[in-house]
Amino acid sequence: MCQQSCHAENKFDLPGSVFVPPPKVSATLVVVKPRVEPLAPAPLDALEYVCRQVFGQRRKLLSNAIK
């Protein structure tokens, strides 16, 4: 969804120790810049529906979600 309407670029990683309380994972700073035109001509509501259906289930195969 983000890449459809924005450019997303990873800038740098942050260790968990910079947060209070420190999490057990690291983080990444991402810069998001809006696109002038969408990446592909698709209705936003249809794209959101497909993304929710495909990526809404944890630890499932993508091929099973598409069925």
N, C-alpha and C positions, 0 to 999 in steps of 0.2 A: 504494500500500500504506500509506503514511504517513497520507494523508488519511482512509482508512477507519477508523482507530482513534485518530487524533490531530488536533489543530488545529496547523497549522504556520504561523508568522508570520515574515516577513522583518523583522528589526529594523534593520540598517544594513549598508552595504558596507564592506569593508576593502581598502585598496590592497595590492598584492603586496609593497610595501616594508616592511610591518610584520613580515614573516616572514624567517627566516634559514635558508637562502639565499632571496632573494626570487624567487618564481615569476613567470612572464610573464603571469599572469592575476590578476584581483581575486577576492575571496571575499565571501560574505555570511553574516552571523550569523543563524541561524534558531532561533527558540524553538519547541519542540515540547511541547504540553500534551496529556495523554491525554484522550480523550472518555469520558464516562460510558457512552454507548451507541454502537455502531458507526454510521457514516454510513448504510450500507445493510445490510439483512439478507442476507448472503452468507456461505457457508462460507469460512473463511480459506484453506484449502488450495486450493480451487477458484479463488479470487481470485488467489492467488500463482501458480498455474499459468498462468492467462490473462495476467497481467502479464509473466511470464517469456517466454511465447511471443510476445507482441505487441511488447515493448520489448527483447527480447534481441538483436536484430540491429541493428547500426549502419547508419545511412544507408539504411534501407529505408523504403518508403512504408507507412504504417499500414494502408492498404487491402490491400496484398499480404500483410502479416503476418496479417491476420484470416482470409484465405482458408484 
